[in-house]
Amino acid sequence: MPNNWELRIKRLEEQARSGRRRTVGTYQVFHDGAAVTGLGGFTAETRGPGDNKTTGNMRCVEPGIYPLSTQDGDKYCTLGYTSNTNPAALRRPALLLRNTNKRVGILLHPARNFLWSVGCINPAKALKTAASDIDFIDSRTRIIAIIDDLKSYLGPAFPNKNGRPVPNATIVIT
């Protein structure tokens, strides 16, 4: 597909620790169907199976293709996020998945520890076992690299405000 930016997520397994569960997968960014070197890793999401029909169900989103928007929230945003790397510092970098049916606020955003999500997607380095923690600085660096790549790829077509659809950009979850 020409002029198409995708972040593809392939779910691999569910991991459990101390009564908590997470769905672990891999991600890779693609430009026009070609993998982009250096823009891949792992993802952590809340438990499966995916469910988009019930609001607030604390599950991951269903497999599918989701268009993206810039995020405009008090805790997370795409443009104008904080440069402060303290995990408590707000507005953290993020992108918003659209067309998630009754689910709202499903983001791709940084995380720490076992999981930092009730339905969102957290990029990370390898999460080989349930004992593997997400490093916040690494996760934050990954989402910023994804946002920067998307901005660079789309050039002037990338929105200049938060809360706007991002053209020709999707997250594909299998």
Backbone as CSV, one residue per row, in Angstrom:
resi,resn,N_x,N_y,N_z,CA_x,CA_y,CA_z,C_x,C_y,C_z
1,MET,0.841,-1.192,0.000,0.000,0.000,0.000,0.881,1.249,0.000
2,PRO,0.844,2.042,-1.040,1.647,3.265,-1.053,1.120,4.288,-0.058
3,ASN,2.031,5.094,0.484,1.691,6.150,1.437,0.947,5.618,2.654
4,ASN,1.421,4.496,3.184,0.761,3.895,4.324,1.781,3.630,5.429
5,TRP,1.475,4.107,6.626,2.300,3.877,7.810,1.525,2.921,8.716
6,GLU,2.179,1.829,9.137,1.537,0.852,10.009,2.449,0.499,11.171
7,LEU,1.836,0.272,12.316,2.495,-0.362,13.437,1.771,-1.685,13.616
8,ARG,2.470,-2.774,13.343,1.858,-4.100,13.411,2.221,-4.758,14.745
9,ILE,1.205,-5.254,15.421,1.380,-5.957,16.698,0.930,-7.395,16.517
10,LYS,1.797,-8.309,16.902,1.461,-9.735,16.877,1.472,-10.222,18.317
11,ARG,0.302,-10.565,18.824,0.201,-11.070,20.196,0.775,-12.482,20.273
12,LEU,1.560,-12.730,21.325,2.259,-14.007,21.461,1.737,-14.879,22.589
13,GLU,1.571,-14.291,23.769,1.216,-15.099,24.941,0.670,-14.214,26.048
14,GLU,0.100,-14.879,27.026,-0.325,-14.194,28.242,0.626,-14.600,29.356
15,GLN,1.016,-13.627,30.179,1.895,-13.868,31.320,1.171,-13.448,32.594
16,ALA,1.462,-14.148,33.697,0.824,-13.844,34.981,1.883,-13.695,36.058
17,ARG,1.648,-12.731,36.954,2.532,-12.510,38.102,1.727,-11.868,39.223
18,SER,1.794,-12.444,40.387,1.146,-11.892,41.585,-0.323,-11.571,41.352
19,GLY,-1.026,-12.459,40.680,-2.455,-12.275,40.451,-2.790,-11.338,39.304
20,ARG,-1.798,-10.773,38.651,-2.027,-9.893,37.495,-1.686,-10.636,36.216
21,ARG,-2.338,-10.253,35.121,-2.084,-10.871,33.824,-1.827,-9.798,32.787
22,ARG,-0.951,-10.133,31.836,-0.705,-9.235,30.701,-0.575,-10.065,29.435
23,THR,-0.935,-9.437,28.328,-0.772,-10.029,27.013,0.494,-9.434,26.411
24,VAL,1.427,-10.292,26.015,2.700,-9.852,25.454,2.721,-10.149,23.962
25,GLY,3.252,-9.201,23.207,3.389,-9.373,21.768,4.624,-8.669,21.259
26,THR,4.764,-8.660,19.951,5.844,-7.911,19.306,5.224,-6.813,18.456
27,TYR,6.015,-5.759,18.211,5.562,-4.710,17.292,6.664,-4.388,16.297
28,GLN,6.230,-3.906,15.141,7.152,-3.464,14.101,6.468,-2.372,13.302
29,VAL,7.194,-1.294,13.007,6.686,-0.216,12.163,7.005,-0.552,10.713
30,PHE,6.035,-0.258,9.825,6.180,-0.475,8.390,5.860,0.808,7.641
31,HIS,6.652,1.088,6.604,6.367,2.167,5.654,6.030,1.504,4.322
32,ASP,4.838,1.701,3.835,4.426,1.145,2.541,4.731,-0.346,2.455
33,GLY,4.501,-1.074,3.548,4.693,-2.517,3.571,6.105,-2.982,3.879
34,ALA,7.071,-2.069,3.999,8.459,-2.436,4.290,8.778,-2.137,5.758
35,ALA,9.358,-3.119,6.444,9.730,-2.947,7.852,10.780,-1.852,7.997
36,VAL,10.641,-1.041,9.039,11.582,0.031,9.324,12.582,-0.459,10.376
37,THR,13.839,-0.490,10.017,14.896,-0.944,10.919,14.929,-0.083,12.176
38,GLY,15.015,-0.746,13.330,15.137,-0.035,14.598,13.824,0.369,15.232
39,LEU,12.704,0.123,14.555,11.399,0.512,15.109,10.541,-0.721,15.363
40,GLY,11.070,-1.585,16.203,10.351,-2.784,16.598,10.696,-3.125,18.035
41,GLY,9.906,-4.000,18.602,10.137,-4.420,19.983,8.987,-5.263,20.464
42,PHE,8.704,-5.126,21.740,7.642,-5.900,22.373,6.530,-4.962,22.834
43,THR,5.360,-5.540,23.086,4.240,-4.790,23.639,3.686,-5.541,24.842
44,ALA,3.120,-4.774,25.756,2.375,-5.338,26.873,0.991,-4.700,26.859
45,GLU,-0.005,-5.541,27.039,-1.391,-5.095,27.129,-2.024,-5.838,28.292
46,THR,-3.176,-5.380,28.714,-3.890,-6.093,29.754,-4.354,-7.448,29.203
47,ARG,-4.968,-8.223,30.022,-5.326,-9.598,29.667,-6.281,-9.671,28.476
48,GLY,-6.289,-10.824,27.856,-7.199,-11.106,26.760,-8.329,-11.996,27.243
49,PRO,-9.207,-12.395,26.399,-9.232,-12.041,24.985,-9.707,-10.603,24.787
50,GLY,-9.473,-10.087,23.597,-9.884,-8.727,23.287,-11.390,-8.572,23.289
51,ASP,-11.840,-7.373,23.684,-13.275,-7.092,23.727,-13.483,-5.604,23.505
52,ASN,-14.154,-5.244,22.410,-14.469,-3.848,22.124,-15.945,-3.530,22.356
53,LYS,-16.729,-4.521,22.759,-18.178,-4.336,22.879,-18.614,-3.808,24.236
54,THR,-17.754,-3.963,25.249,-18.124,-3.583,26.607,-17.215,-2.475,27.114
55,THR,-17.798,-1.369,27.508,-17.036,-0.253,28.054,-16.373,-0.644,29.370
56,GLY,-15.113,-0.229,29.554,-14.428,-0.406,30.826,-14.234,-1.843,31.259
57,ASN,-14.005,-2.751,30.321,-13.919,-4.165,30.669,-12.530,-4.622,31.113
58,MET,-11.545,-3.739,31.076,-10.177,-4.028,31.506,-9.558,-5.199,30.730
59,ARG,-9.893,-5.301,29.475,-9.294,-6.293,28.580,-8.587,-5.549,27.449
60,CYS,-7.776,-6.274,26.691,-7.145,-5.654,25.535,-8.192,-5.464,24.430
61,VAL,-7.861,-4.630,23.456,-8.774,-4.430,22.331,-8.749,-5.665,21.438
62,GLU,-9.803,-5.833,20.670,-9.902,-6.959,19.750,-8.850,-6.839,18.651
63,PRO,-8.403,-7.975,18.104,-7.545,-7.901,16.924,-8.277,-7.121,15.835
64,GLY,-7.529,-6.343,15.069,-8.139,-5.546,14.023,-7.219,-4.455,13.543
65,ILE,-7.763,-3.587,12.710,-7.028,-2.452,12.146,-7.638,-1.180,12.726
66,TYR,-6.792,-0.371,13.342,-7.248,0.835,14.029,-6.554,2.075,13.473
67,PRO,-7.324,3.023,12.916,-6.722,4.288,12.523,-6.264,5.039,13.772
68,LEU,-5.339,5.971,13.578,-4.764,6.710,14.704,-5.183,8.166,14.725
69,SER,-5.123,8.737,15.925,-5.285,10.170,16.135,-4.180,10.642,17.058
70,THR,-3.922,11.939,17.010,-3.078,12.520,18.038,-3.906,12.553,19.324
71,GLN,-3.268,12.327,20.444,-3.952,12.286,21.737,-3.935,13.665,22.376
72,ASP,-5.050,14.046,22.985,-5.169,15.330,23.666,-5.806,15.101,25.027
73,GLY,-5.003,14.734,26.000,-5.530,14.477,27.335,-4.676,15.137,28.409
74,ASP,-5.157,15.074,29.626,-4.430,15.661,30.749,-3.195,14.853,31.136
75,LYS,-3.256,13.517,30.941,-2.129,12.659,31.310,-1.230,12.318,30.129
76,TYR,-1.824,12.228,28.929,-1.095,11.818,27.733,-1.449,12.727,26.566
77,CYS,-0.447,12.993,25.709,-0.686,13.772,24.497,0.367,13.396,23.457
78,THR,0.120,13.774,22.217,1.065,13.490,21.146,1.991,14.665,20.907
79,LEU,1.452,15.844,20.899,2.253,17.055,20.684,2.341,17.826,21.994
80,GLY,3.541,18.254,22.356,3.715,19.040,23.568,3.831,18.221,24.833
81,TYR,4.205,16.938,24.715,4.391,16.119,25.914,5.593,16.631,26.707
82,THR,5.628,16.286,27.990,6.691,16.763,28.865,8.049,16.178,28.478
83,SER,9.093,16.943,28.695,10.452,16.435,28.499,10.958,15.768,29.781
84,ASN,10.207,15.910,30.861,10.566,15.318,32.147,10.430,13.801,32.059
85,THR,11.477,13.070,32.413,11.462,11.615,32.297,11.003,10.911,33.575
86,ASN,10.558,11.661,34.559,9.991,11.064,35.765,8.643,10.438,35.382
87,PRO,8.419,9.163,35.721,7.154,8.526,35.345,5.909,9.251,35.861
88,ALA,6.042,10.036,36.928,4.898,10.752,37.479,4.617,12.059,36.737
89,ALA,5.566,12.519,35.927,5.403,13.797,35.225,4.357,13.656,34.122
90,LEU,3.452,14.613,34.088,2.381,14.594,33.092,2.678,15.601,31.997
91,ARG,2.259,15.470,31.021,1.652,14.855,29.891,2.698,13.990,29.184
92,ARG,2.488,12.691,29.289,3.386,11.702,28.705,3.047,11.511,27.226
93,PRO,4.031,11.077,26.403,3.774,10.904,24.969,2.852,9.717,24.685
94,ALA,1.971,9.879,23.683,1.014,8.813,23.352,0.365,9.069,21.997
95,LEU,-0.194,8.007,21.438,-1.063,8.061,20.263,-2.376,7.385,20.633
96,LEU,-3.476,7.816,20.014,-4.810,7.296,20.302,-5.298,6.395,19.178
97,LEU,-5.792,5.211,19.537,-6.437,4.322,18.566,-7.880,4.779,18.400
98,ARG,-8.350,4.822,17.145,-9.731,5.191,16.844,-10.514,3.956,16.431
99,ASN,-11.816,4.126,16.337,-12.733,3.067,15.879,-12.631,1.824,16.751
100,THR,-12.640,2.024,18.057,-12.544,0.917,19.017,-13.911,0.568,19.602
101,ASN,-14.963,0.862,18.855,-16.335,0.544,19.243,-16.675,1.235,20.564
102,LYS,-17.088,0.500,21.583,-17.502,1.115,22.847,-16.331,1.438,23.760
103,ARG,-15.142,1.036,23.374,-13.942,1.340,24.160,-13.497,2.762,23.850
104,VAL,-13.060,3.477,24.845,-12.573,4.843,24.644,-11.211,4.990,25.313
105,GLY,-10.419,5.920,24.792,-9.131,6.222,25.405,-8.113,5.103,25.304
106,ILE,-8.155,4.317,24.232,-7.178,3.251,24.044,-5.939,3.878,23.405
107,LEU,-4.843,3.867,24.157,-3.626,4.558,23.750,-2.455,3.611,23.550
108,LEU,-1.496,4.064,22.777,-0.154,3.514,22.749,0.651,4.486,23.600
109,HIS,1.139,4.039,24.762,1.823,4.957,25.679,2.894,4.236,26.486
110,PRO,3.834,4.983,27.096,4.899,4.354,27.877,4.363,3.730,29.165
111,ALA,5.173,2.812,29.707,4.763,2.099,30.916,5.984,1.792,31.778
112,ARG,5.698,1.178,32.926,6.775,0.710,33.803,6.269,-0.482,34.617
113,ASN,7.226,-1.230,35.130,6.967,-2.409,35.953,6.298,-3.518,35.134
114,PHE,5.375,-4.253,35.730,4.750,-5.398,35.052,3.821,-4.939,33.929
115,LEU,2.982,-3.951,34.213,2.008,-3.433,33.255,1.473,-2.122,33.798
116,TRP,1.215,-1.201,32.909,0.705,0.112,33.315,-0.479,0.444,32.424
117,SER,-1.479,-0.418,32.436,-2.566,-0.267,31.481,-3.815,-0.997,31.948
118,VAL,-4.965,-0.448,31.609,-6.234,-1.141,31.806,-6.926,-1.371,30.454
119,GLY,-6.156,-1.303,29.390,-6.706,-1.521,28.051,-5.819,-0.967,26.955
120,CYS,-4.780,-0.233,27.332,-3.889,0.396,26.353,-2.755,-0.542,25.963
121,ILE,-1.854,-0.037,25.119,-0.724,-0.804,24.603,0.558,-0.104,25.035
122,ASN,1.460,-0.859,25.649,2.713,-0.316,26.155,3.895,-0.905,25.393
123,PRO,4.692,-0.081,24.667,5.884,-0.605,24.002,6.992,-0.877,25.022
124,ALA,7.810,-1.887,24.713,8.865,-2.279,25.655,9.964,-3.040,24.929
125,LYS,11.071,-3.262,25.659,12.082,-4.199,25.172,11.584,-5.599,25.517
126,ALA,12.375,-6.601,25.266,11.958,-7.994,25.427,11.310,-8.265,26.781
127,LEU,10.157,-8.916,26.735,9.418,-9.341,27.930,9.344,-10.865,27.883
128,LYS,10.490,-11.498,28.155,10.628,-12.940,27.954,9.828,-13.778,28.942
129,THR,9.698,-13.301,30.180,8.950,-14.043,31.191,8.105,-13.069,31.997
130,ALA,7.241,-13.606,32.831,6.408,-12.767,33.694,7.245,-11.955,34.676
131,ALA,8.486,-12.380,34.933,9.375,-11.641,35.835,9.996,-10.414,35.160
132,SER,9.888,-10.312,33.836,10.452,-9.187,33.092,9.617,-7.935,33.329
133,ASP,10.276,-6.866,33.759,9.596,-5.588,33.960,9.789,-4.671,32.759
134,ILE,8.853,-3.758,32.576,8.955,-2.710,31.568,9.748,-1.566,32.185
135,ASP,10.791,-1.132,31.491,11.599,0.004,31.932,10.973,1.283,31.378
136,PHE,10.630,2.230,32.251,9.914,3.433,31.807,10.700,4.241,30.783
137,ILE,11.986,4.473,31.026,12.766,5.296,30.095,12.820,4.625,28.720
138,ASP,13.045,3.313,28.689,13.046,2.587,27.420,11.683,2.688,26.732
139,SER,10.611,2.470,27.475,9.266,2.515,26.916,8.946,3.913,26.376
140,ARG,9.330,4.933,27.142,9.112,6.322,26.726,9.901,6.631,25.455
141,THR,11.145,6.183,25.409,11.981,6.393,24.230,11.365,5.734,23.006
142,ARG,10.789,4.556,23.193,10.161,3.840,22.076,8.940,4.580,21.530
143,ILE,8.066,5.066,22.403,6.876,5.764,21.901,7.264,7.083,21.232
144,ILE,8.272,7.756,21.768,8.735,9.000,21.118,9.312,8.687,19.748
145,ALA,10.081,7.613,19.613,10.635,7.226,18.305,9.509,6.904,17.319
146,ILE,8.459,6.259,17.792,7.313,5.938,16.939,6.623,7.225,16.485
147,ILE,6.369,8.142,17.413,5.735,9.426,17.061,6.618,10.199,16.085
148,ASP,7.921,10.280,16.377,8.834,11.019,15.499,8.878,10.416,14.100
149,ASP,8.877,9.077,14.012,8.878,8.428,12.704,7.592,8.734,11.946
150,LEU,6.476,8.685,12.636,5.187,8.984,12.007,5.157,10.427,11.501
151,LYS,5.651,11.361,12.303,5.724,12.772,11.883,6.603,12.920,10.642
152,SER,7.762,12.276,10.673,8.699,12.364,9.561,8.110,11.736,8.298
153,TYR,7.489,10.582,8.448,6.914,9.873,7.307,5.800,10.699,6.650
154,LEU,4.929,11.270,7.458,3.784,12.018,6.905,4.131,13.452,6.534
155,GLY,5.199,13.983,7.093,5.587,15.358,6.788,4.468,16.330,7.111
156,PRO,4.159,17.255,6.203,3.139,18.273,6.481,1.725,17.711,6.664
157,ALA,1.497,16.452,6.295,0.171,15.849,6.491,-0.069,15.464,7.955
158,PHE,1.016,15.405,8.765,0.829,15.075,10.180,0.113,16.242,10.857
159,PRO,-0.905,15.948,11.690,-1.665,17.032,12.335,-0.770,17.953,13.166
160,ASN,-1.118,19.236,13.183,-0.344,20.184,13.976,-1.020,20.496,15.306
161,LYS,-2.084,19.736,15.627,-2.787,19.891,16.899,-3.118,18.516,17.450
162,ASN,-3.260,18.437,18.757,-3.712,17.204,19.393,-5.210,17.024,19.170
163,GLY,-5.655,15.774,19.241,-7.071,15.471,19.073,-7.515,15.413,17.630
164,ARG,-6.573,15.194,16.713,-6.903,15.154,15.284,-6.555,13.787,14.687
165,PRO,-7.327,13.327,13.697,-6.989,12.077,13.003,-5.631,12.192,12.306
166,VAL,-4.891,11.101,12.310,-3.618,11.031,11.596,-3.886,10.281,10.296
167,PRO,-3.685,10.930,9.127,-4.013,10.273,7.861,-3.049,9.133,7.537
168,ASN,-3.570,8.093,6.898,-2.758,6.999,6.374,-1.891,6.318,7.440
169,ALA,-2.406,6.235,8.666,-1.644,5.624,9.755,-2.558,4.692,10.547
170,THR,-2.123,3.454,10.732,-2.926,2.478,11.461,-2.063,1.623,12.384
171,ILE,-2.731,1.058,13.381,-2.161,-0.012,14.182,-2.941,-1.270,13.800
172,VAL,-2.209,-2.318,13.428,-2.800,-3.578,12.991,-2.457,-4.624,14.055
173,ILE,-3.483,-5.189,14.695,-3.264,-6.157,15.768,-3.743,-7.538,15.318
174,THR,-2.853,-8.531,15.416,-3.209,-9.906,15.086,-2.919,-10.804,16.281
